[in-house]
Amino acid sequence: MRHSGYVAITRNIPLAVRRQVQGVREQLIRDIGGAEPALTAAQAILIDKTVNLYQITLCLEAYIRREGPFRGKKLNPVLGQNYLAYVNTIRLNLRELGINTRARERFLGPLEIAAEIDAENAEREAREVILEAEKRFRLPDPNPDRPEAMFY
């Protein structure tokens, strides 16, 4: 029985893996903020190689789930020889493309920015009104032993 990395390279890819990989290329292009025609050759190559390596690692993981991580008392050679290198290469490619592993912050639209500014202004004005009211209506200090308490 051949390992699933071989299966990925020969294009006999399991349906579950194909479904998981479907659309990853387009998502990566969106994540770098571009459209496919705007990609540089280097970006296109990195994206294609990253998707291919991702597909291979998914096949390797499927093989390990099916066959187990050990052969006897030794680590399955698939894990020892290639898997870590593939995963690390994917990580480095994503870094090179400028893609964080976490989801990017969503950019606000003009109406959302205006709403945030309005909320900040309203909060600042409310604080100013409260401070002004406190200055006008100070209550006498409850401690009559202090002479300055009489002049509040």
Contact map, one row per residue, 1 for C-alpha under 8 A:
11100000000000000000000000000000000000000000000000000000000000000000000000000000000000000000000000000000000000000000000000000000000000000000000000000000
11110110000000000000000000000000000000000000000000000000000000000000000000000000000000000000000000000000000000000000000000000000000000000000000000000000
11111110000000000000000000000000000000000000000000000000001100100000000000000100000000000000000000000000000000000000000000000000000000000000000000000000
01111111000000000000000000000000000000000000000000000001001111100000000000000000000000000000000000000000000000000000000000000000000000000000000000000000
00111111100000000000000000000000000000000000000000000001101100000000000000000000000000000000000000000000000000000000000000000000000000000000000000000000
01111111110000000000000000000000000000000000000000000000000000000000000000000000000000000000000000000000000000000000000000000000000000000000000000000000
01111111111110000000000000000000000000000000000000000000001000000000000000000000000000000000000000000000000000000000000000000000000000000000000000000000
00011111111110000000000000000000000000000000000000000011001000000000000000000000000000000000000000000000000000000000000000000000000000000000000000000000
00001111111100000000000000000000000000000000000000000001000000000000000000000000000000000000000000000000000000000000000000000000000000000000000000000000
00000111111110000000000000000000000000000000000000000000000000000000000000000000000000000000000000000000000000000000000000000000000000000000000000000000
00000011111110000000000000000000000000000000000000000000000000000000000000000000000000000000000000000000000000000000000000000000000000000000000000000000
00000011111111000000000000000000000000000000000000000000000000000000000000000000000000000000000000000000000000000000000000000000000000000000000000000000
00000011011111101100000000000000000000000000000000000000001000000000000000000000000000000000000000000000000000000000000000000000000000000000000000000000
00000000000111111100000000000000000000000000000000000000001000000000000000000000000000000000000000000000000000000000000000000000000000000000000000000000
00000000000011111110000000000000000000000000000000000000000000000000000000000000000000000000000000000000000000000000000000000000000000000000000000000000
00000000000001111111000000000000000000000000000000000000000000000000000000000000000000000000000000000000000000000000000000000000000000000000000000000000
00000000000011111111100000000000000000000000000000000010011000000000000000000000000000000000000000000000000000000000000000000000000000000000000000000000
00000000000011111111110000000000000000000000000000000010000000000000000000000000000000000000000000000000000000000000000000000000000000000000000000000000
00000000000000111111110000000000000000000000000000000000000000000000000000000000000000000000000000000000000000000000000000000000000000000000000000000000
00000000000000011111110000000000000000000000000000000000000000000000000000000000000000000000000000000000000000000000000000000000000000000000000000000000
00000000000000001111111100000000000000000000000000100110000000000000000000000000000000000000000000000000000000000000000000000000000000000000000000000000
00000000000000000111111110000000000000000000000000000000000000000000000000000000000000000000000000000000000000000000000000000000000000000000000000000000
00000000000000000000111111100000000000000000000000000000000000000000000000000000000000000000000000000000000000000000000000000000000000000000000000000000
00000000000000000000111111110000000000000000000000100000000000000000000000000000000000000000000000000000000000000000000000000000000000000000000000000000
00000000000000000000011111111000000000000000001100100000000000000000000000000000000000000000000000000000000000000000000000000000000000000000000000000000
00000000000000000000001111111100000000000000000000000000000000000000000000000000000000000000000000000000000000000000000000000000000000000000000000000000
00000000000000000000001111111110000000000000000000000000000000000000000000000000000000000000000000000000000000000000000000000000000000000000000000000000
00000000000000000000000111111111000000000000001000000000000000000000000000000000000000000000000000000000000000000000000000000000000000000000000000000000
00000000000000000000000011111111111100000000001000000000000000000000000000000000000000000000000000000000000000000000000000000000000000000000000000000000
00000000000000000000000001111111111000000000000000000000000000000000000000000000000000000000000000000000000000000000000000000000000000000000000000000000
00000000000000000000000000111111110000000000000000000000000000000000000000000000000000000000000000100001000000000000000000000000000000000000000000000000
00000000000000000000000000011111110000000000000000000000000000000000000000000000000000000000000011100000000000000000000000000000000000000000000000000000
00000000000000000000000000001111111000000000000000000000000000000000000000000000000000000000000000000000000000000000000000000000000000000000000000000000
00000000000000000000000000001111111101100000000000000000000000000000000000000000000000000000000000000000000000000000000000000000000000000000000000000000
00000000000000000000000000001100111111100000000000000000000000000000000000000000000000000000000000000000000000000000000000000000000000000000000000000000
00000000000000000000000000001000011111100000000000000000000000000000000000000000000000000000000000000000000000000000000000000000000000000000000000000000
00000000000000000000000000000000001111100000000000000000000000000000000000000000000000000000000000000000000000000000000000000000000000000000000000000000
00000000000000000000000000000000011111110000000000000000000000000000000000000000000000000000000000000000000000000000000000000000000000000000000000000000
00000000000000000000000000000000011111111111000000000000000000000000000000000000000000000000000000000000000000000000000000000000000000000000000000000000
00000000000000000000000000000000000001111111000000000000000000000000000000000000000000000000000000000000000000000000000000000000000000000000000000000000
00000000000000000000000000000000000000111111100000000000000000000000000000000000000000000000000000000000000000000000000000000000000000000000000000000000
00000000000000000000000000000000000000111111110000000000000000000000000000000000000000000000000000000000000000000000000000000000000000000000000000000000
00000000000000000000000000000000000000111111111000000000000000000000000000000000000000000000000010000000000000000000000000000000000000000000000000000000
00000000000000000000000000000000000000111111111100000000000000000000000000000000000000000000000000000000000000000000000000000000000000000000000000000000
00000000000000000000000000000000000000001111111110000000000000000000000000000000000000000000000000000000000000000000000000000000000000000000000000000000
00000000000000000000000000000000000000000111111111000000000000000000000000000000000000000000100010000000000000000000000000000000000000000000000000000000
00000000000000000000000010011000000000000011111111100000000000000000000000000000000000000000100000000000000000000000000000000000000000000000000000000000
00000000000000000000000010000000000000000001111111110000000000000000000000000000000000000000000000000000000000000000000000000000000000000000000000000000
00000000000000000000000000000000000000000000111111111000000000000000000000000000000000000000000000000000000000000000000000000000000000000000000000000000
00000000000000000000000000000000000000000000011111111100000000000000000000000000000000001100110000000000000000000000000000000000000000000000000000000000
00000000000000000000100110000000000000000000001111111110000000000000000000000000000000000000000000000000000000000000000000000000000000000000000000000000
00000000000000000000000000000000000000000000000111111111000000000000000000000000000000000000000000000000000000000000000000000000000000000000000000000000
00000000000000000000000000000000000000000000000011111111100000000000000000000000000001100100000000000000000000000000000000000000000000000000000000000000
00000000000000000000100000000000000000000000000001111111110000000000000000000000000001100100000000000000000000000000000000000000000000000000000000000000
00000001000000001100100000000000000000000000000000111111111000000000000000000000000000000000000000000000000000000000000000000000000000000000000000000000
00011001100000000000000000000000000000000000000000011111111100000000000000000000000000000000000000000000000000000000000000000000000000000000000000000000
00001000000000000000000000000000000000000000000000001111111110000000000000000000001001100000000000000000000000000000000000000000000000000000000000000000
00000000000000001000000000000000000000000000000000000111111111000000000000000000000000000000000000000000000000000000000000000000000000000000000000000000
00111011000011001000000000000000000000000000000000000011111111100000000000000000000000000000000000000000000000000000000000000000000000000000000000000000
00111000000000000000000000000000000000000000000000000001111111110000000000000110001000000000000000000000000000000000000000000000000000000000000000000000
00010000000000000000000000000000000000000000000000000000111111111000000000000000000000000000000000000000000000000000000000000000000000000000000000000000
00010000000000000000000000000000000000000000000000000000011111111100000000000000000000000000000000000000000000000000000000000000000000000000000000000000
00110000000000000000000000000000000000000000000000000000001111111111000000000000000000000000000000000000000000000000000000000000000000000000000000000000
00000000000000000000000000000000000000000000000000000000000111111111100000000000000000000000000000000000000000000000000000000000000000000000000000000000
00000000000000000000000000000000000000000000000000000000000011111111100000000000000000000000000000000000000000000000000000000000000000000000000000000000
00000000000000000000000000000000000000000000000000000000000001111111000000000000000000000000000000000000000000000000000000000000000000000000000000000000
00000000000000000000000000000000000000000000000000000000000000111111100000000000000000000000000000000000000000000000000000000000000000000000000000000000
00000000000000000000000000000000000000000000000000000000000000111111111000010000000000000000000000000000000000000000000000000000000000000000000000000000
00000000000000000000000000000000000000000000000000000000000000011011111000110010000000000000000000000000000000000000000000000000000000000000000000000000
00000000000000000000000000000000000000000000000000000000000000000001111111110000000000000000000000000000000000000000000000000000000000000000000000000000
00000000000000000000000000000000000000000000000000000000000000000001111111110000000000000000000000000000000000000000000000000000000000000000000000000000
00000000000000000000000000000000000000000000000000000000000000000000011111000000000000000000000000000000000000000000000000000000000000000000000000000000
00000000000000000000000000000000000000000000000000000000000000000000011111100000000000000000000000000000000000000000000000000000000000000000000000000000
00000000000000000000000000000000000000000000000000000000000000000000011111110000000000000000000000000000000000000000000000000000000000000000000000000000
00000000000000000000000000000000000000000000000000000000000000000000111011111011000000000000000000000000000000000000000000000000000000000000000000000000
00000000000000000000000000000000000000000000000000000000000000000001111001111111000000000000000000000000000000000000000000000000000000000000000000000000
00000000000000000000000000000000000000000000000000000000000000000000000000111111100000000000000000000000000000000000000000000000000000000000000000000000
00100000000000000000000000000000000000000000000000000000000100000000000000011111111000000000000000000000000000000000000000000000000000000000000000000000
00000000000000000000000000000000000000000000000000000000000100000000100000111111111100000000000000000000000000000000000000000000000000000000000000000000
00000000000000000000000000000000000000000000000000000000000000000000000000111111111100000000000000000000000000000000000000000000000000000000000000000000
00000000000000000000000000000000000000000000000000000000000000000000000000001111111110000000000000000000000000000000000000000000000000000000000000000000
00000000000000000000000000000000000000000000000000000000000000000000000000000111111111000000000000000000000000000000000000000000000000000000000000000000
00000000000000000000000000000000000000000000000000000000100100000000000000000111111111100000000000000000000000000000000000000000000000000000000000000000
00000000000000000000000000000000000000000000000000000000000000000000000000000011111111110000000000000000000000000000000000000000000000000000000000000000
00000000000000000000000000000000000000000000000000000000000000000000000000000000111111111000000000000000000000000000000000000000000000000000000000000000
00000000000000000000000000000000000000000000000000001100100000000000000000000000011111111100000000000000000000000000000000000000000000000000000000000000
00000000000000000000000000000000000000000000000000001100100000000000000000000000001111111110000000000000000000000000000000000000000000000000000000000000
00000000000000000000000000000000000000000000000000000000000000000000000000000000000111111111000000000000000000000000000000000000000000000000000000000000
00000000000000000000000000000000000000000000000001000000000000000000000000000000000011111111100000000000000000000000000000000000000000000000000000000000
00000000000000000000000000000000000000000000000001001100000000000000000000000000000001111111110000000000000000000000000000000000000000000000000000000000
00000000000000000000000000000000000000000000000000000000000000000000000000000000000000111111111000000000000000000000000000000000000000000000000000000000
00000000000000000000000000000000000000000000000000000000000000000000000000000000000000011111111100000000000000000000000000000000000000000000000000000000
00000000000000000000000000000000000000000000011001000000000000000000000000000000000000001111111110000000000000000000000000000000000000000000000000000000
00000000000000000000000000000000000000000000000001000000000000000000000000000000000000000111111111111000000000000000000000000000000000000000000000000000
00000000000000000000000000000000000000000000000000000000000000000000000000000000000000000011111111110000000000000000000000000000000000000000000000000000
00000000000000000000000000000000000000000000000000000000000000000000000000000000000000000001111111100000000000000000000000000000000000000000000000000000
00000000000000000000000000000001000000000010010000000000000000000000000000000000000000000000111111100000000000000000000000000000000000000000000000000000
00000000000000000000000000000001000000000000000000000000000000000000000000000000000000000000011111110000000000000000000000000000000000000000000000000000
00000000000000000000000000000011000000000000000000000000000000000000000000000000000000000000011111111000000000000000000000000000000000000000000000000000
00000000000000000000000000000000000000000000000000000000000000000000000000000000000000000000011001111111000000000000000000000000000000000000000000000000
00000000000000000000000000000000000000000000000000000000000000000000000000000000000000000000010000111110000000000000000000000000000000000000000000000000
00000000000000000000000000000000000000000000000000000000000000000000000000000000000000000000000000011111000000000000000000000000000000000000000000000000
00000000000000000000000000000000000000000000000000000000000000000000000000000000000000000000000000011111100000000000000000000000000000000000000000000000
00000000000000000000000000000010000000000000000000000000000000000000000000000000000000000000000000010111110000000000000000000000000000000000000000000000
00000000000000000000000000000000000000000000000000000000000000000000000000000000000000000000000000000011111000000000000000000000000000000000000000000000
00000000000000000000000000000000000000000000000000000000000000000000000000000000000000000000000000000001111100000000000000000000000000000000000000000000
00000000000000000000000000000000000000000000000000000000000000000000000000000000000000000000000000000000111110000000000000000000000000000000000000000000
00000000000000000000000000000000000000000000000000000000000000000000000000000000000000000000000000000000011111011000000000000000000000000000000000000000
00000000000000000000000000000000000000000000000000000000000000000000000000000000000000000000000000000000001111111000000000000000000000000000000000000000
00000000000000000000000000000000000000000000000000000000000000000000000000000000000000000000000000000000000111111100000000000000000000000000000000000000
00000000000000000000000000000000000000000000000000000000000000000000000000000000000000000000000000000000000011111110000000000000000000000000000000000000
00000000000000000000000000000000000000000000000000000000000000000000000000000000000000000000000000000000000111111111000000000000000000000000000000000000
00000000000000000000000000000000000000000000000000000000000000000000000000000000000000000000000000000000000111111111100000000000000000000000000000000000
00000000000000000000000000000000000000000000000000000000000000000000000000000000000000000000000000000000000001111111110000000000000000000000000000000000
00000000000000000000000000000000000000000000000000000000000000000000000000000000000000000000000000000000000000111111111000000000000000000000000000000000
00000000000000000000000000000000000000000000000000000000000000000000000000000000000000000000000000000000000000011111111100000000000000000000000000000000
00000000000000000000000000000000000000000000000000000000000000000000000000000000000000000000000000000000000000001111111110000000000000000000000000000000
00000000000000000000000000000000000000000000000000000000000000000000000000000000000000000000000000000000000000000111111111000000000000000000000000000000
00000000000000000000000000000000000000000000000000000000000000000000000000000000000000000000000000000000000000000011111111100000000000000000000000000000
00000000000000000000000000000000000000000000000000000000000000000000000000000000000000000000000000000000000000000001111111110000000000000000000000000000
00000000000000000000000000000000000000000000000000000000000000000000000000000000000000000000000000000000000000000000111111111000000000000000000000000000
00000000000000000000000000000000000000000000000000000000000000000000000000000000000000000000000000000000000000000000011111111100000000000000000000000000
00000000000000000000000000000000000000000000000000000000000000000000000000000000000000000000000000000000000000000000001111111110000000000000000000000000
00000000000000000000000000000000000000000000000000000000000000000000000000000000000000000000000000000000000000000000000111111111000000000000000000000000
00000000000000000000000000000000000000000000000000000000000000000000000000000000000000000000000000000000000000000000000011111111100000000000000000000000
00000000000000000000000000000000000000000000000000000000000000000000000000000000000000000000000000000000000000000000000001111111110000000000000000000000
00000000000000000000000000000000000000000000000000000000000000000000000000000000000000000000000000000000000000000000000000111111111000000000000000000000
00000000000000000000000000000000000000000000000000000000000000000000000000000000000000000000000000000000000000000000000000011111111100000000000000000000
00000000000000000000000000000000000000000000000000000000000000000000000000000000000000000000000000000000000000000000000000001111111110000000000000000000
00000000000000000000000000000000000000000000000000000000000000000000000000000000000000000000000000000000000000000000000000000111111111000000000000000000
00000000000000000000000000000000000000000000000000000000000000000000000000000000000000000000000000000000000000000000000000000011111111100000000000000000
00000000000000000000000000000000000000000000000000000000000000000000000000000000000000000000000000000000000000000000000000000001111111110000000000000000
00000000000000000000000000000000000000000000000000000000000000000000000000000000000000000000000000000000000000000000000000000000111111111000000000000000
00000000000000000000000000000000000000000000000000000000000000000000000000000000000000000000000000000000000000000000000000000000011111111100000000000000
00000000000000000000000000000000000000000000000000000000000000000000000000000000000000000000000000000000000000000000000000000000001111111100000000000000
00000000000000000000000000000000000000000000000000000000000000000000000000000000000000000000000000000000000000000000000000000000000111111100000000000000
00000000000000000000000000000000000000000000000000000000000000000000000000000000000000000000000000000000000000000000000000000000000011111110000000000000
00000000000000000000000000000000000000000000000000000000000000000000000000000000000000000000000000000000000000000000000000000000000001111111000000000001
00000000000000000000000000000000000000000000000000000000000000000000000000000000000000000000000000000000000000000000000000000000000000001111100000000001
00000000000000000000000000000000000000000000000000000000000000000000000000000000000000000000000000000000000000000000000000000000000000000111110000001111
00000000000000000000000000000000000000000000000000000000000000000000000000000000000000000000000000000000000000000000000000000000000000000011111100001101
00000000000000000000000000000000000000000000000000000000000000000000000000000000000000000000000000000000000000000000000000000000000000000001111100001000
00000000000000000000000000000000000000000000000000000000000000000000000000000000000000000000000000000000000000000000000000000000000000000000111111001000
00000000000000000000000000000000000000000000000000000000000000000000000000000000000000000000000000000000000000000000000000000000000000000000111111101100
00000000000000000000000000000000000000000000000000000000000000000000000000000000000000000000000000000000000000000000000000000000000000000000001111101000
00000000000000000000000000000000000000000000000000000000000000000000000000000000000000000000000000000000000000000000000000000000000000000000001111111100
00000000000000000000000000000000000000000000000000000000000000000000000000000000000000000000000000000000000000000000000000000000000000000000000111111100
00000000000000000000000000000000000000000000000000000000000000000000000000000000000000000000000000000000000000000000000000000000000000000000000001111111
00000000000000000000000000000000000000000000000000000000000000000000000000000000000000000000000000000000000000000000000000000000000000000001111111111111
00000000000000000000000000000000000000000000000000000000000000000000000000000000000000000000000000000000000000000000000000000000000000000001100101111111
00000000000000000000000000000000000000000000000000000000000000000000000000000000000000000000000000000000000000000000000000000000000000000001000000011111
00000000000000000000000000000000000000000000000000000000000000000000000000000000000000000000000000000000000000000000000000000000000000000111100000011111
